[in-house]
Structure formats: C-alpha cells, structure tokens
Amino acid sequence: MKLAIEYSFRLRYQDNTHEVVIPAERLLDVPLDVETVRRLVEHDDALLAELFRDFLPEYRQMAKDPAYWSEELERDDERIKLVEVV
C-alpha cells in the first residue's frame, strides 16, 4: 500500500475545490498540519500547477498583492487527509 497526503480547499468566491496529492515521502519528518503542507505546496511549482491547473496564472497575479486580494485568497474548508494511491 502506497500512501500520500491530499491537500484541498475552496477559495472564498469559488465553488470548485482545489486539491493536490502529495507523495508521503515528501512529508517525512514534517509536522502534518495544514499550515506546513500549504507552505510546502506554495514553494513547489509542480504541486502548485497541479493544485490550481488553469487558474494558476490568475492565482499567481493575486498572490503578488495579497493585501489587495485578501478576501479572494481566503481558503474555506482547508484540510489534509491521508489517502492511498495506486
């Protein structure tokens, strides 16, 4: 059995859920909390691209000015969970 961590959330004004599966090996010896996983994803271009897909260019523009876009960048239902991958 191979395990991974699924990180997911909805941005405040969007209906769709953004999610990405992170190989468990990437999280060895890392505290498993939402904040830590969020930072890991934010610093990995491949994971960020998988998470936001077509919305990535808009997200990157918004992230450059988080004070202005603060409401749009709010994350609802943010969670991590252990999942099995095949």
matplotlib code that plots the C-alpha trace (Angstrom):
import matplotlib.pyplot as plt

x = [0.0, 1.4, 0.2, 0.0, -1.4, -4.3, -4.5, -7.7, -9.7, -12.0, -11.2, -13.7, -15.6, -15.3, -17.5, -14.9, -12.5, -8.7, -6.8, -3.4, -2.0, 1.5, 3.6, 4.1, 7.9, 7.8, 6.4, 8.8, 9.8, 7.5, 4.7, 1.4, -0.7, -2.5, -0.1, 3.0, 1.5, 0.3, 3.8, 5.3, 2.9, 3.4, 7.1, 6.8, 5.9, 4.8, 2.4, 1.1, 0.4, -1.5, -3.4, -4.6, -4.5, -6.0, -6.4, -2.7, -1.8, -4.7, -3.7, -0.1, -1.2, -3.4, -0.6, 1.7, -0.6, -2.2, -3.3, -5.5, -6.7, -7.1, -10.8, -10.4, -7.4, -9.2, -9.4, -12.5, -12.7, -8.9, -7.9, -5.3, -6.0, -4.1, -5.0, -4.0, -2.5, -2.3]
y = [0.0, 3.4, 6.5, 10.2, 13.3, 15.1, 18.8, 20.6, 23.8, 26.2, 29.9, 32.2, 33.2, 29.9, 26.9, 24.4, 22.6, 22.8, 19.7, 18.1, 14.7, 14.9, 11.8, 10.8, 10.7, 14.5, 14.8, 12.6, 14.2, 17.2, 18.1, 17.1, 20.2, 22.3, 25.3, 23.2, 21.4, 24.7, 26.1, 23.0, 23.3, 27.1, 26.5, 23.7, 24.8, 21.4, 20.9, 24.4, 23.9, 20.6, 22.4, 25.3, 24.0, 26.6, 29.1, 29.2, 32.4, 34.3, 32.9, 34.0, 37.5, 37.7, 36.3, 39.1, 41.6, 39.6, 42.8, 43.8, 40.3, 39.2, 38.2, 36.4, 34.4, 33.3, 29.5, 27.7, 24.0, 23.8, 20.3, 17.5, 13.8, 10.5, 8.7, 5.5, 5.9, 3.1]
z = [0.0, -1.0, 0.9, 0.2, 1.7, -0.1, 0.5, -0.5, -0.1, -1.8, -2.4, -0.9, -4.0, -6.0, -6.0, -7.1, -4.8, -5.4, -4.5, -4.9, -3.8, -2.3, -2.1, 1.5, 1.0, 0.6, 4.1, 6.0, 9.3, 8.6, 11.0, 9.4, 9.8, 7.2, 7.5, 6.9, 3.9, 2.5, 2.7, 1.0, -1.9, -2.3, -2.7, -5.3, -8.8, -9.9, -7.0, -7.3, -11.0, -10.2, -7.4, -9.4, -13.0, -15.4, -12.6, -11.8, -13.8, -12.0, -8.7, -9.1, -10.0, -7.0, -4.7, -5.8, -4.0, -1.1, 0.7, -2.2, -2.9, 0.7, 0.5, -2.8, -1.4, 1.7, 1.9, 3.1, 4.1, 4.0, 5.0, 4.7, 4.7, 4.3, 1.1, -0.7, -4.2, -6.8]

ax = plt.figure().add_subplot(projection="3d")
ax.plot(x, y, z, "-o")
ax.set_aspect("equal")
plt.show()
